[in-house]
Amino acid sequence: MLGFIFIIFISVFSLMLTTSYAWYSFENASTKFDVVTANHMVDIVFQNGEYIDTNQGVPIKSSDVDRYSDKYDFNIKVKNQGVNDELVAKISLKDIVIDSELKKVDDVLGDSPFRMELFYQGNKVGNTVTGANFSSDSYDIGDVVLSNSIDNQFEFRVYLLDNGKEQSNLMNRSFQGRIDINVISRASVMNMKFDNPDILISDIVIDGKASKSLPISGMYSMTSSCKMGSHVSWDSLSKSLIYDKGSYVHDSCSLEFVSHSDKYYLKDVSVGSYVSYVGNNGCNGFSCQGESPNYVDNDNMGYCGDSKYHYSDKGWRVAYTLDNIVYLVSAGALECIDKDKKLDDIALKYCNSQFVYDGVCNGNTIYSLKYSDILRMDKFMVDNGGYYWVFNEDKYMMWNPVIRSFSDSGDSSYGIRVIVKMNQDILISGGSGSIDDPYTIYQ
């Protein structure tokens, strides 16, 4: 019987490949198995090197980005094109050093003019990254499923976007960073060995059918049957196996998974989906459910500041997901507020400790909408038809529905929108995610 707990990373290979192992020992922890880096299964070639080191020159128009932006190309080629594994390239920037001027929000553009875009096979990956996105020395760009049969071609484009006005303060400002590529293999072989202790997963069955892989999405329960009595359990949230203390070296285990289609995790639903969240920390009436002031019906969803500009949305929506944590946003506005009010204090009224992160209502788990959140949200959730406040660094801005952009704050009473950081283990038990049939949170 083992005296230590070993954290073992699954090395996933085709049956024809040689297996290598790595392990680390801990005394007070469960052991989680998951897929690991598979950079050994690909060739990565940088045409201009892996480092981006640029001093920005003349701003360019959006129509000229393809032609005049600085370009950093690289290719990823799967070595064994016959391999059955699904390889995913996780692309990020590391060791970032950026001039503070490149991070500032431009009043005309409503964002930083410094831009970066990643293209794969000529198609853009994710959203445009701006200087305002960089708050640390690393940034995750996106994930791309690699093709096993082609030379996967990538291109970073770096540029200053022209705002039509004077921008000399941005010229010769520097950006440095390293393109980091981490290729992982989503388990696709039946026999997976774990070194020290040497545990063999001999069979995987999912909903009565033999499988060559562990589930990578959805809600599953799992039972294990091990010849020597070891115990392997399944963490459905992280999609990983847990090898508990007291299991045996050289054991062999079969795993059987059963799906639960009636429940799944909130983090698995699409961005923009509606969720039946209800605040209960001092808010009043239907505003707790996300209904805007002056609401009449779905053709007149209320307003703040000017009755000519009605909100076009209501309820709570999935604003974005960050590090597997879901952030909700009130779709319309919850109250009409003067700018001298403390918006974060008002936001706390819409907390629900049963569902917010770690069950704690504070400024980290629920707060008024900030510009950093706007940068992570899709445009259709930003432009909601009415006036509302947004806090950016040290000042308030407002969404102006007349020009459909942000502008300096006015003197009227505008809407407050609220961000809620949700617990990681939130389950969905019903609904379709539409405005009239929002996802139901399992309680």
C-alpha positions in Angstrom: 0.0 0.0 0.0 1.3 3.5 -0.8 2.7 5.7 1.9 2.5 8.8 -0.1 0.1 10.4 -2.5 1.5 10.8 -5.9 0.4 13.4 -8.4 0.6 11.7 -11.7 0.1 13.3 -15.0 -1.4 11.2 -17.8 1.0 10.7 -20.7 -1.4 10.0 -23.6 0.0 8.2 -26.6 -1.1 6.0 -29.4 -0.5 2.4 -28.7 2.4 2.4 -31.2 4.3 5.2 -29.4 6.8 5.0 -26.6 5.5 6.2 -23.2 7.4 8.4 -20.8 6.5 9.3 -17.3 6.9 11.9 -14.6 5.6 12.0 -11.0 5.7 14.1 -7.9 5.0 13.1 -4.3 2.8 14.9 -1.7 1.7 13.8 1.7 -1.7 15.5 2.1 -3.6 15.6 -1.2 -5.7 13.6 -3.6 -4.1 12.8 -6.9 -5.5 14.1 -10.1 -4.8 12.7 -13.5 -5.3 14.7 -16.6 -4.0 15.2 -20.2 -0.6 16.8 -20.3 1.5 18.8 -22.7 2.2 17.0 -26.0 4.7 19.4 -27.6 6.8 16.4 -28.4 4.1 15.3 -30.9 4.4 18.4 -33.0 7.1 20.5 -34.8 6.8 24.3 -34.1 8.6 26.7 -36.4 8.7 30.4 -35.9 9.5 32.4 -39.1 10.5 35.5 -37.2 11.4 34.0 -33.8 9.1 33.5 -30.8 9.7 37.0 -29.5 7.6 40.1 -30.4 9.7 43.2 -30.0 8.2 46.2 -31.7 8.3 50.0 -31.5 5.1 51.3 -32.9 5.1 53.7 -35.9 2.4 55.3 -37.9 -1.2 54.4 -37.0 -3.0 52.6 -39.8 -6.6 52.4 -40.9 -8.6 49.2 -40.2 -8.8 48.6 -44.0 -4.9 48.5 -44.1 -4.3 46.2 -41.3 -3.7 43.1 -43.5 -1.2 45.0 -45.6 0.7 47.2 -43.1 0.6 45.6 -39.7 3.7 44.0 -38.2 3.4 40.2 -38.7 4.8 37.3 -36.7 4.3 33.9 -38.4 4.7 30.4 -37.1 3.7 26.9 -38.1 2.7 23.8 -36.1 2.9 20.4 -37.8 1.8 17.2 -36.2 4.7 14.7 -36.5 2.6 11.5 -36.8 -0.3 12.5 -39.1 -1.9 9.1 -38.5 -2.3 9.7 -34.8 -5.9 9.6 -33.4 -5.3 12.1 -30.6 -7.1 15.4 -30.9 -4.3 18.0 -30.3 -5.1 21.4 -29.1 -2.7 24.4 -29.3 -3.1 26.8 -26.3 -1.5 30.0 -27.4 -0.6 32.8 -25.0 1.8 35.7 -24.6 4.4 35.6 -21.8 7.0 38.0 -20.4 5.0 41.0 -21.5 6.5 44.5 -21.2 4.3 47.3 -22.6 4.7 51.0 -22.5 1.9 52.6 -20.4 0.9 54.9 -23.2 -0.1 51.8 -25.3 -2.5 50.7 -22.6 -4.6 53.9 -22.4 -8.1 54.0 -23.7 -8.6 56.4 -26.7 -11.7 58.7 -26.3 -12.5 58.4 -30.0 -12.1 54.6 -30.4 -13.4 53.8 -26.9 -10.5 51.4 -26.5 -6.7 51.3 -26.7 -5.4 51.9 -30.3 -2.7 49.3 -29.8 -4.0 46.1 -31.3 -3.0 42.5 -31.7 -4.8 39.8 -33.6 -4.1 36.1 -34.1 -5.1 34.3 -37.4 -5.2 30.6 -38.0 -5.3 29.4 -41.7 -6.4 33.0 -42.6 -9.3 33.1 -40.0 -9.2 35.3 -36.9 -9.0 33.5 -33.6 -11.1 35.0 -30.8 -11.4 38.8 -30.2 -8.9 41.5 -31.0 -6.5 42.1 -28.1 -5.9 45.7 -27.2 -3.3 47.4 -24.9 -6.0 47.8 -22.3 -6.2 44.0 -21.9 -2.7 43.7 -20.5 -2.8 43.9 -16.8 0.0 41.4 -16.0 3.0 39.9 -17.8 1.0 37.1 -19.4 -2.2 36.9 -21.5 -4.1 33.9 -22.9 -4.9 34.4 -26.6 -7.0 31.3 -27.4 -7.1 27.6 -28.2 -7.0 26.0 -31.6 -7.7 22.4 -32.5 -4.9 21.4 -34.8 -5.3 19.5 -38.0 -3.3 16.3 -38.2 -3.1 16.4 -42.0 -1.8 19.9 -42.8 0.9 22.4 -41.9 -1.1 24.5 -39.4 -0.3 28.2 -40.2 -0.6 31.0 -37.6 0.0 34.8 -37.9 0.1 37.5 -35.2 -0.7 41.0 -36.4 0.4 44.0 -34.3 -0.5 47.6 -35.1 -1.8 51.0 -34.0 -5.3 51.8 -35.1 -5.8 55.2 -36.6 -8.4 57.3 -34.8 -8.4 60.1 -37.4 -6.8 62.6 -35.0 -3.4 63.3 -33.5 -1.7 60.2 -32.1 2.0 61.2 -32.0 2.2 60.3 -28.3 1.9 56.6 -29.3 4.7 56.5 -31.8 8.0 54.7 -30.9 6.3 53.2 -27.9 7.5 49.7 -27.3 5.8 46.3 -26.7 7.7 43.1 -25.9 6.4 39.6 -25.4 7.1 35.9 -26.1 4.7 33.7 -28.0 4.1 30.7 -25.9 2.5 27.5 -27.4 1.4 24.6 -25.2 0.0 21.6 -27.1 -2.2 19.2 -25.2 -3.6 15.9 -26.2 -7.3 15.1 -25.4 -7.1 11.5 -24.3 -7.9 9.2 -27.1 -6.3 5.8 -26.4 -7.7 3.0 -24.3 -4.6 1.9 -22.4 -3.2 4.7 -20.2 -0.4 3.9 -17.9 0.5 5.8 -14.7 4.0 5.5 -13.4 4.7 5.0 -9.7 2.1 3.7 -8.7 1.8 1.8 -12.0 -2.0 2.0 -12.5 -3.3 0.6 -15.8 -6.7 1.8 -17.0 -7.7 -1.3 -19.0 -11.2 -0.3 -20.1 -13.3 2.9 -20.5 -17.1 2.6 -21.0 -19.3 5.7 -21.5 -23.1 5.1 -21.5 -22.7 1.4 -22.2 -20.2 1.9 -25.1 -16.5 1.2 -25.2 -14.4 4.4 -25.5 -10.9 5.4 -26.3 -11.1 8.6 -24.3 -12.2 10.2 -21.0 -15.2 12.5 -21.3 -14.1 16.1 -22.0 -17.5 17.8 -21.6 -20.9 17.2 -20.0 -21.9 15.9 -16.6 -20.9 12.3 -15.8 -20.8 10.0 -12.7 -18.2 7.3 -12.7 -17.6 3.9 -11.0 -14.3 2.1 -11.0 -13.5 -1.6 -10.7 -9.9 -2.4 -9.7 -8.5 -5.9 -9.4 -6.5 -5.2 -6.2 -9.1 -2.9 -4.6 -7.7 0.5 -5.5 -10.2 3.4 -5.7 -10.3 5.8 -8.6 -12.9 8.6 -8.6 -14.0 11.3 -11.1 -13.9 15.0 -10.7 -16.7 16.1 -13.1 -15.8 19.8 -12.8 -12.2 19.5 -13.8 -12.7 16.4 -16.0 -9.9 14.5 -14.2 -9.4 11.2 -12.4 -8.6 11.2 -8.7 -6.4 8.4 -7.2 -7.0 8.3 -3.5 -4.6 7.5 -0.7 -4.5 3.8 0.1 -4.6 2.4 -3.4 -2.2 -0.2 -4.7 0.8 -0.2 -6.9 0.5 -2.3 -10.1 -3.3 -2.4 -10.0 -5.5 -2.5 -13.1 -8.8 -0.6 -13.2 -11.9 -0.4 -15.5 -13.9 2.8 -15.6 -17.6 3.2 -16.4 -19.2 6.6 -17.0 -22.9 7.5 -17.0 -24.0 10.8 -18.4 -26.6 13.0 -16.7 -28.1 15.0 -19.5 -30.6 16.7 -17.1 -27.7 18.6 -15.4 -24.6 20.2 -16.7 -22.2 23.0 -15.5 -22.9 26.6 -16.0 -19.4 27.0 -17.4 -20.3 24.8 -20.4 -23.1 27.1 -21.7 -22.6 29.6 -24.4 -21.6 33.2 -23.8 -24.7 35.4 -24.0 -27.0 32.8 -22.6 -29.7 34.0 -20.2 -29.6 32.6 -16.6 -32.4 32.8 -14.0 -30.2 34.4 -11.4 -32.0 36.4 -8.6 -30.3 38.8 -6.2 -31.4 38.8 -2.6 -29.1 41.1 -0.6 -31.3 44.1 -0.3 -32.5 44.7 -3.9 -36.2 45.3 -4.5 -38.9 43.7 -6.7 -38.3 42.6 -10.2 -35.0 44.4 -10.5 -33.5 41.5 -8.5 -34.3 39.3 -11.6 -32.7 41.8 -14.0 -35.7 44.0 -14.9 -34.9 47.6 -15.7 -36.5 50.7 -14.3 -39.7 51.9 -16.1 -40.2 48.5 -17.6 -43.5 47.9 -19.3 -43.2 44.8 -21.5 -40.8 43.2 -24.0 -41.5 46.0 -26.5 -40.7 48.7 -23.9 -38.0 47.3 -21.4 -37.5 50.5 -19.5 -35.0 53.4 -19.6 -32.7 55.7 -17.6 -31.8 59.2 -18.5 -34.0 59.6 -21.6 -37.3 57.9 -22.3 -36.5 57.9 -26.0 -33.8 55.3 -25.5 -35.2 52.1 -24.1 -33.2 49.1 -23.0 -33.4 46.3 -25.5 -32.6 43.5 -23.1 -33.5 42.2 -19.6 -32.5 39.5 -17.1 -29.0 38.2 -16.5 -26.6 36.9 -19.2 -23.3 35.0 -19.3 -20.9 37.9 -20.0 -17.8 35.9 -20.3 -15.8 33.0 -18.8 -12.3 33.5 -17.4 -10.2 30.6 -16.0 -13.4 28.4 -16.0 -15.3 30.9 -13.9 -18.5 32.3 -15.3 -19.2 36.1 -14.9 -22.9 37.2 -15.3 -24.0 40.7 -16.3 -27.3 42.4 -15.9 -28.6 42.6 -19.5 -30.4 46.0 -19.0 -30.0 48.3 -16.1 -31.0 47.5 -12.5 -31.5 51.1 -11.2 -31.1 54.7 -12.4 -28.2 56.2 -10.4 -26.5 59.6 -10.2 -22.8 59.4 -10.8 -21.9 60.7 -7.3 -23.3 57.5 -5.8 -21.1 54.6 -4.9 -22.0 52.1 -7.6 -20.3 49.1 -6.1 -22.2 49.5 -2.8 -25.4 49.5 -4.8 -24.3 46.4 -6.8 -23.9 44.5 -3.5 -27.7 44.5 -3.1 -27.9 42.1 -6.0 -25.7 39.5 -4.5 -26.9 35.9 -3.8 -24.5 34.2 -1.5 -25.8 30.8 -2.6 -24.4 31.2 -6.1 -21.5 33.8 -6.0 -17.9 32.8 -5.8 -17.0 31.2 -2.5 -20.4 32.2 -1.2 -19.1 35.7 -0.2 -20.7 39.0 -1.1 -18.0 41.6 -1.6 -16.4 43.9 -4.2 -14.5 40.9 -5.7 -17.6 38.8 -6.4 -20.2 41.4 -7.3 -19.6 45.0 -8.5 -20.8 47.6 -11.0 -19.7 47.1 -14.6 -16.1 48.1 -15.4 -14.5 48.8 -18.7 -12.2 45.8 -18.2 -15.4 43.7 -18.3 -16.6 45.5 -21.5 -13.3 44.4 -23.2 -14.2 40.8 -22.5 -17.9 41.0 -23.6 -19.3 40.6 -27.1 -20.6 43.8 -28.7 -24.3 42.6 -28.7 -24.2 42.7 -24.9 -22.5 46.1 -24.7 -25.0 47.9 -26.9 -28.2 47.4 -25.0 -30.1 50.4 -26.3 -30.1 52.6 -23.2 -27.8 54.8 -21.1 -25.6 53.2 -18.4 -22.5 53.9 -16.3 -19.1 52.2 -16.8 -16.1 52.8 -14.5 -12.7 53.0 -16.2 -9.7 53.3 -14.0 -10.4 56.6 -12.1 -13.4 58.0 -13.9 -16.9 57.2 -14.9 -17.9 56.9 -18.6 -21.4 56.3 -20.0 -22.7 54.2 -22.8 -24.3 56.7 -25.1 -27.0 55.0 -27.2 -27.2 58.1 -29.5 -23.7 57.5 -30.9 -23.6 53.8 -29.8 -20.3 54.3 -28.1 -18.8 55.4 -24.8 -18.4 59.1 -24.0 -17.5 61.2 -21.0 -20.1 61.0 -18.2 -23.0 63.3 -18.2 -25.0 64.8 -15.4 -28.2 62.8 -15.7 -29.3 59.7 -13.8 -28.1 56.7 -15.8 -28.4 52.9 -15.4 -26.2 50.7 -13.3 -25.2 47.3 -14.7 -23.8 44.6 -12.4 -21.2 41.9 -12.8 -21.5 38.7 -10.7 -18.6 36.2 -10.4 -20.3 32.8 -10.0 -19.2 29.7 -8.1 -17.4 27.1 -10.2 -19.7 24.2 -9.3 -23.0 25.8 -10.4 -25.2 23.3 -12.2 -27.9 24.0 -14.8 -31.1 21.8 -14.5 -33.4 23.3 -17.1 -34.3 26.0 -19.5 -32.9 26.7 -23.0 -30.9 29.8 -22.3 -33.2 32.2 -24.2 -34.6 35.5 -22.9 -38.0 33.9 -22.3 -36.6 30.5 -21.1 -33.4 31.2 -19.2 -31.3 28.5 -17.8 -32.4 27.3 -14.4 -29.8 27.1 -11.7 -29.9 23.8 -9.8 -30.4 24.3 -6.1 
